[in-house]
Amino acid sequence: MVEVMEAESLKTATTDTRYVYRFGGGVNDGGNGNKNLLGGKGANLDGMASIGLPVPPGFTITTEMCTRYYVDGEVYPDSLNAEVAGGIAHIEGVTGKRFGDQADPLLVSVRSGARVSMPGMMDTVLNLGLNDRTVIGLASASGDERFAWDSYRRFIQMYSDVVLELDHGAFEEALEIAKEDQGYTLDTEMTADDWKGLVAEYKTIVEKQWGKPFPQDVNDQLWGAISAVFGSWQADRAKVYRRLNDIPGDWGTAVNVQAMVFGNMGDTSATGVAFTRDPATGENVYYGEFLINAQGEDVVAGIRTPQYLTTAARERAGAKPLSMEEAMPETYAELAKVFNILETHYRDMQDIEFTVQQGKLWMLQTRSGKRTAKAALKIAVDMAGEGLITEEEAVARVDPAALDQLLHPTLDPKAPRDVLTKGLPASPGAASGIVVFDADTAERRNELGDAVILVRTETSPEDIHGMHAAKGILTARGGMTSHAAVVARGMGRPCVSGAGSMSIDAKAKTLRIGGRELTEGDVVTIDGSTGEVMAGEVPTVQPELAGDFGTLMVWADKVRRLRVRANAETPQDCKTAREFGAEGVGLCRTEHMFFDAARITAVRQMILADSEKGRRDALEKLLPEQRDDFAQIFMVMAGLPVTIRLLDPPLHEFLPHEEAEFAEVAKAAGVGVDELRRRASELHEFNPMLGHRGCRLGVTYPEIYEMQARAIFEAALIVKKRSGAAPIPEVMIPLVATRRELELMKAIVDRVAQEVFAEQADSVEYLTGTMIELPRAALKAGEIAEVGEFFSFGTNDLTQTTIGISRDDAGRFLGSYVDKGIFPRDPFVSIDVEGVGELIVLAAERGRKTRPGIKLGICGEHGGDPASIAFCEQTGLDYVSASPYRVPIARLAAAQAALKKG
C-alpha cells in the first residue's frame, strides 16, 4: 500500500514538463542547485560540476517525477523515455563510450537523492550496463579481465537484491563458499577465473529464485533500477526514517544516473568517504576512510577494514596500514584542495564520497554532513569566527531538537547493550536503576540511596512522587504525550513509554518481555532518546554544556522575538528552567502539589466532605502548604511572570484505587470504608477528561479556587517583601468554554486579591486569564477576552477536543495515520496547523479585536517543538512555554523562526 500523496500539493503535469536535468562535461540544464527539484545529491552534483570539480557526467530525474509516479499508479509518462534517452546520450558524448556497446561499454550508477539526506534508507545500483557480452568488452577496453568480472558479479548481486528483491544472503553464501574452496581470506585474492565461476553461480541463483534469467538488455536494467529507486521511497525503513525526522512523505526522491568510475582497477585506484571536519567533535580536521582497489559499498559495508585518510588519524589509532596521505600523496593533496573549495562554496561541513580511478580523482557526492549536537555547535561557532558564515547563519545551522543530546546524560556508545525491547522515545536521556513497580517503593528505595526505574502499565498523577524519586520511567502503555511522557520531560527524567511487548504483574512484582522475566530489584537501563530498554547497567556519559553552547544561545537571543517560559511546578524545576534561560513560568500545574504524601489526606477529606463547612475545614489545612509551594516558586522567579493554573483534574483522581488504601484513607478521614466507596462511586466518571474538572470544579466548589487564590497572593506578597522584586502572578482558569464561567471565576480571584491586599496593606500586579483548550472557547474568544486578560493555549487538550483523539491511546494507530499521509506528523507532537492551528489563529484574532493588548502564549507540549514554535511566530503569539529541559531548544527554535519570518 503506497503512501498517499497530497495531489493538491503536486505540480500539475503537462506535456512540456521537464523531468530530466543533465550535468557534467560543461553542460548544465538549469537546475541551479535546486534541492526541492533535483534532490540533495542531484543539486550538489550539479553544483560541483558548475564550479569545475571532477564530476562524472550524468543526469537527474526530478523529485516531481517521483510524486507523479505514485499519483499516476506507478507508471511513467511517455515523454520520460525520450528524456532519459537524451540523458544517456549526454553521458555517451562526454565519455566517448556507448551504453550497451560490446567493445567499450558505458556503465552507470543509479542512485537515490531526496531533498534532505536519508543515509542508507534508499537504494543504489552500481555497474549497471554489464551483461554477458559487455563484460568481455569491458575486460578488453580496460586491459584487466579480473576487474571486469569482479564488476559484473557485484552488479548481479546488487541488482538482484535491490531490483529483483531476491535473497541477498544466498549470494553472500556463494561468495564465501567460493573463497573457502580456494583457501582465500579476502575478496581481493579472487582471480578473473574465480569471478567468472561466481558469476555463473550467481546467474543460477537468479534463475532459481526469480524464475527467469538475469536481465541482459541494458535498457531493461536501467528502467528496473530507476523504478527500484523510486520504489525505495516507500520502503518501510524510509517511511520510519521520515517519520522520525519529520520529512514529508509527498516530497519524493530524485534519481541520479551517472557514468561509473572505478576504484577497483588495481593499486592506483581507491574509493573513500570523508568529512571536511570531525563530525563527532566538530574539530577542524579532515576525517574519513578509504580503501585501495575497492568500490564504494566496500567501505560502508564492513567487508574490508578501511584505512585512515590522514597520517595523524592513523597514528592516533595506532593503525599500521598506510593512510591515503602516505599511500597516495599527490591524490590526497588534490583531495584536500577540493575539501577547502567545497567547504568555502557550500559554507558548511561537507560529507564527501570520492573515487580514484588509476590515479585520477573523481567526486561522486557532497552534502552537508550529519553531526552530533556537540559538533554542530562547535562547527557553527567556529565558522562564524572564521568569517565563513554570519552569527545569524550559525544560529540557523543548529537543529534545535539535537540540543537534547547536550542537555541529558547519554549512553556510552562504546558500551555493550542487551536490548530487551523498544518503546517510544518519550523523554530524552538515559538512566540505569533497579526495577520497581509502584511510586511508594520508588520513593522508599530512593531514600535508601538506590537508583530506581519506575515501571508502570501507565502512570497517573498520584505517581508523581515516585516519578520524582526515580531516575527514569518505563510504561507499557501511553504515547509521546501521555502523562508519563509529559511529566518526565518536565522533570528532565528519561522516559520510554508505550513499550507494548512488556507484560507487567504489579502484584507479583514481575515484568515479562518475550521469554525474559525480571523481578523487582533487577537492574535495567532505558534510553529515552531511542526508546530502547536494556537488561543490566549500561554506563552513561554526562552532558557537556561547553562555551559554544552559551555563545550560540546569546546569538539566538539577539534575534528571537518570542519569549520563552517553562512549564514548572517545583522549585527545582524552576531553578533548572532559569539556568536554561527561561523568562518566567508559563504553566504551573497545582494538582501535582496535592498528591504530596503530607497533604493527600487533607485533600481527600475535602473531597469526601458532604458540606461546604467540611470542605473549608480541610482547605484551611491545605492553605499553608499551598502558600509555601507558591512562595518557593515565586522566590526563584522573582520579578518574572508565573502562570498558575488552578485545580484542573477531576476529584476522583485523588481518591484511592487499591483495596488496602481504602481502609487507610477511611481511617484517616474518620469515615467507614463503605461510605468511602459510596463517595468514590458517586465521583466516578465515564469520560473524566470531559467531565467535572477545570473551572467546573470552581463553579461547583468555589471555596477550592478561593483557597488557591489566597495562597497565590499571600505568597506573592511574602516574596515581594523578602526579595524586593515582586513576582507577577497570572491566575489561569482552566477548561473555560463560556464567558460566564470566566466571569464567575475572575470575580472570586479579584475578591480574594483585594481581601489579601487589604489585610497586608500591600499589593502586587496580577492578571487573570484562561487556558484555551476547547474549540468553543476558541470560537468565542472575542467574548471571553472581554473578561480574560491573557489566553494560554493548552494545545494538548485543544488537540484532543478538536480532533476527538485521546492522546493516551492514540499511540496505537497514529503511526499508521502518519504513514498514510492523513496527518503529516503526530498532532500531539507538532501542532495540526490546518485544524487546531486554525482555531488558535482565529482565537488570537478575535481575542485581540476585543482586547488589543491581550497576552497570548501556548503551554502545551507543543511549546518545545520547533515546528510548532515556528507556527507560533507566524501567528504572532507573545510566548511559548516548554518543559525546563526544552527551554534552550525553544530559545533556538524561536530565533530560527524569527529569522525565517524576517
C-alpha positions, 0 to 999 in steps of 0.5 A: 500500500503506497503512501498517499500523496497530497495531489493538491500539493503536486505540480500539475503535469503537462506535456512540456514538463521537464523531468530530466536535468543533465550535468557534467562535461560543461553542460548544465540544464538549469537546475541551479542547485535546486534541492526541492527539484533535483534532490540533495545529491542531484543539486550538489552534483550539479553544483560541483560540476558548475564550479569545475570539480571532477564530476562524472557526467550524468543526469537527474530525474526530478523529485516531481517525477517521483510524486507523479509516479505514485499519483499516476499508479506507478507508471511513467509518462511517455515523454520520460523515455525520450528524456532519459534517452537524451540523458544517456546520450549526454553521458555517451558524448562526454565519455566517448563510450556507448551504453550497451556497446560490446567493445567499450561499454558505458556503465552507470550508477543509479542512485537515490537523492531526496531533498534532505539526506536519508543515509542508507534508507534508499537504494543504489545500483552500481555497474549497471550496463554489464551483461554477458557480452559487455563484460568481455568488452569491458575486460578488453577496453580496460586491459584487466579481465579480473576487474571486469568480472569482479564488476559484473558479479557485484552488479548481479548481486546488487541488482538482484537484491535491490531490483529483483528483491531476491535473497541477498544472503544466498549470494553472500553464501556463494561468495564465501563458499567460493573463497573457502574452496580456494583457501582465500581470506579476502575478496581481493585474492579472487582471480578473473577465473574465480569471478567468472565461476561466481558469476555463473553461480550467481546467474543460477541463483537468479534463475532459481529464485526469480524464475527467469534469467538475469536481465541482459538488455541494458535498457531493461536494467536501467528502467528496473533500477530507476523504478527500484529507486523510486520504489525505495521511497516507500520502503518501510525503513524510509517511511520510519526514517521520515517519520522520525525526522519529520520529512514529508512523505509527498516530497519524493526522491530524485534519481541520479544516473551517472557514468561509473568510475572505478576504484577497483582497477588495481593499486592506483585506484581507491574509493573513500568517504570523508568529512571536511571536519570531525563530525563527532567533535566538530574539530577542524580536521579532515576525517574519513576512510578509504580503501585501495582497489575497492568500490564504494559499498566496500567501505560502508559495508564492513567487508574490508577494514578501511584505512585512515585518510590522514597520517595523524588519524592513523597514528592516533589509532595506532593503525599500521596500514598506510593512510591515503596521505602516505599511500597516495600523496599527490591524490590526497593533496588534490583531495584536500584542495577540493575539501577547502573549495567545497567547504568555502562554496557550500559554507558548511561541513561537507560529507564527501564520497570520492573515487580514484580511478588509476590515479585520477580523482573523481567526486561522486557526492557532497552534502552537508554532513550529519553531526552530533549536537556537540559538533554542530555547535562547535562547527557553527561557532567556529565558522562564524569566527572564521568569517565563513558564515554570519552569527545569524547563519550559525544560529540557523545551522543548529537543529534545535531538537539535537540540543537534547543530546547536550542537555541529558546524560547519554549512553556510552556508545562504546558500551555493550547493550542487551536490548530487551525491547523498544518503546517510544522515545518519550523523554530524552536521556538515559538512566540505569536503576533497579526495577520497581513497580509502584511510586511508594517503593520508588520513593522508599528505595530512593531514600535508601540511596538506590537508583530506581526505574519506575515501571508502570502499565501507565502512570497517573498523577498520584505517581508523581512522587515516585516519578520524582524519586526515580531516575527514569520511567518505563510504561507499557502503555501511553504515547509521546504525550501521555502523562508519563511522557509529559511529566518526565520531560518536565522533570528532565527524567528519561522516559520510554513509554508505550513499550507494548511487548512488556507484560507487567504483574504489579502484584507479583512484582514481575515484568515479562518481555518475550521469554525474559522475566525480571523481578523487582530489584533487577537492574535495567537501563532505558534510553529515552532518546531511542526508546530502547530498554536494556537488561543490566547497567549500561554506563552513561556519559554526562552532558557537556554544556561547553562555551559554544553552547552559551555563545550560540544561545546569546546569538539566538537571543539577539534575534528571537522575538518570542519569549520563552517560559517553562512549564514548572511546578517545583522549585527545582524545576524552576531553578533548572528552567532559569539556568536554561534561560527561561523568562518566567513560568508559563504553566504551573500545574497545582494538582501535582502539589496535592498528591504530596504524601503530607497533604493527600489526606487533607485533600481527600477529606475535602473531597469526601466532605458532604458540606461546604463547612467540611470542605473549608475545614480541610482547605484551611489545612491545605492553605499553608502548604499551598502558600509555601509551594507558591512562595518557593516558586515565586522566590526563584522567579522573582520579578518574572511572570508565573502562570498558575493554573488552578485545580484542573483534574477531576476529584476522583483522581485523588481518591484511592484505587487499591483495596488496602488504601481504602481502609487507610484513607477511611481511617484517616478521614474518620469515615467507614470504608463503605461510605468511602466507596459510596463517595468514590462511586458517586465521583466516578466518571465515564469520560473524566477528561470531559467531565467535572474538572477545570473551572467546573470544579470552581463553579461547583466548589468555589471555596477550592479556587478561593483557597488557591487564590489566597495562597497565590497572593499571600505568597506573592506578597511574602516574596515581594517583601523578602526579595524586593522584586515582586513576582507577577502572578497570572491566575489561569482558569482552566477548561473555560468554554463560556464567558460566564464561567470566566466571569464567575471565576475572575470575580472570586480571584479579584475578591480574594486579591483585594481581601489579601491586599487589604489585610497586608496593606500591600499589593502586587500586579496580577492578571487573570486569564484562561487556558484555551483548550476547547474549540468553543472557547476558541470560537468565542474568544472575542467574548471571553477576552472581554473578561480574560486578560491573557489566553494560554493555549493548552494545545494538548487538550485543544488537540484532543477536543478538536480532533476527538483523539485521546492522546493516551491511546492514540499511540496505537494507530497514529503511526499508521495515520502518519504513514498514510499521509492523513496527518503529516506528523503526530498532532500531539507532537507538532501542532495540526496547523490546518485544524487546531492551528486554525482555531488558535489563529482565529482565537488570537484574532478575535481575542485581540479585536476585543482586547488589543493588548491581550497576552497570548502564549501556548503551554502545551507540549507543543511549546518545545517543538520547533515546528510548532514554535515556528507556527507560533511566530507566524501567528504572532503569539507573545510566548511559548512555554516548554518543559525546563529541559526544552527551554534552550531548544525553544530559545533556538527554535524561536530565533530560527523562526524569527529569522525565517519570518524576517 
